[in-house]
Amino acid sequence: MKYARVINIELKSSQDLEIFYKKWEKWLPENMPKAVSRTLVRTSPNSTLMMAVYESEEIAESAREVVQKFFDLASEHMHDVVELHGEVMLD
């Protein structure tokens, strides 16, 4: 069953948001597992909602572990993170 991860990220400033996502764009293709879909929504000048759907919970858990490595590398730009996850009910 497909499994989704949703991450709300508040960055320290709009400039931090720009820097963070420039780094993310370079880092993502080489490191993250394949997703069925990925969506990034800017919810305010310094926050975003990242959504990814994976083929299985196992792949989603692997993605969580990998993205945490990126968050550790980019933590100087981050203020707060809220993570949600669960089975996709309707596709």
C-alpha positions as CSV (number, residue, x, y, z in Angstrom):
1,M,0.0,0.0,0.0
2,K,1.3,3.5,-0.8
3,Y,2.6,5.5,2.1
4,A,2.9,9.3,2.5
5,R,5.3,11.5,4.4
6,V,4.3,15.1,5.0
7,I,6.9,17.5,6.6
8,N,6.2,21.1,7.6
9,I,9.4,23.0,7.9
10,E,9.8,26.5,9.4
11,L,13.1,28.1,8.5
12,K,14.7,30.9,10.4
13,S,14.1,33.5,7.6
14,S,13.0,33.8,4.0
15,Q,16.7,33.9,3.1
16,D,17.3,30.7,5.0
17,L,14.4,29.1,3.1
18,E,16.1,30.0,-0.2
19,I,19.4,28.7,0.8
20,F,17.9,25.5,2.3
21,Y,16.0,24.6,-0.9
22,K,19.0,25.3,-3.2
23,K,21.0,22.8,-1.1
24,W,18.0,20.4,-1.2
25,E,17.6,20.5,-5.0
26,K,21.3,19.5,-5.4
27,W,21.2,16.9,-2.6
28,L,17.8,15.2,-3.4
29,P,18.5,13.4,-6.7
30,E,21.6,11.5,-5.5
31,N,20.3,10.6,-2.0
32,M,16.5,10.2,-1.7
33,P,14.7,7.0,-2.6
34,K,12.3,7.1,-5.6
35,A,8.9,8.5,-4.8
36,V,5.6,8.1,-6.6
37,S,5.2,11.8,-6.3
38,R,6.7,14.8,-4.5
39,T,5.2,18.2,-3.9
40,L,6.7,21.3,-2.3
41,V,4.3,24.1,-1.2
42,R,5.5,27.4,0.2
43,T,3.1,28.2,3.1
44,S,4.6,31.5,4.2
45,P,7.8,33.5,3.5
46,N,9.8,31.2,5.7
47,S,7.9,27.9,5.8
48,T,7.0,25.0,3.5
49,L,5.1,21.8,3.3
50,M,6.9,18.9,1.7
51,M,4.8,15.9,0.6
52,A,6.0,12.6,-0.8
53,V,4.2,9.4,-1.6
54,Y,6.1,6.1,-1.7
55,E,5.2,2.6,-2.9
56,S,5.5,1.2,0.6
57,E,5.9,2.1,4.3
58,E,9.4,0.5,4.2
59,I,10.5,2.9,1.4
60,A,9.0,5.8,3.3
61,E,10.9,4.8,6.5
62,S,14.1,4.7,4.5
63,A,13.3,8.2,3.1
64,R,12.8,9.4,6.7
65,E,16.2,8.2,7.7
66,V,17.9,9.7,4.7
67,V,16.1,13.1,4.9
68,Q,17.2,13.3,8.6
69,K,20.8,13.3,7.4
70,F,20.1,16.3,5.2
71,F,18.3,18.0,8.0
72,D,21.3,17.5,10.2
73,L,23.5,19.1,7.5
74,A,21.2,22.1,7.0
75,S,20.1,22.6,10.7
76,E,21.6,26.1,10.9
77,H,18.7,27.3,8.6
78,M,15.9,25.4,10.4
79,H,13.7,26.7,13.2
80,D,11.0,23.9,13.6
81,V,9.9,20.7,11.9
82,V,6.6,18.8,12.2
83,E,6.4,15.4,10.5
84,L,3.3,13.4,9.7
85,H,3.0,10.0,7.9
86,G,0.5,7.4,7.1
87,E,-1.1,5.1,4.5
88,V,-2.6,6.7,1.4
89,M,-6.3,6.2,1.6
90,L,-7.4,7.5,-1.7
91,D,-5.2,8.0,-4.8
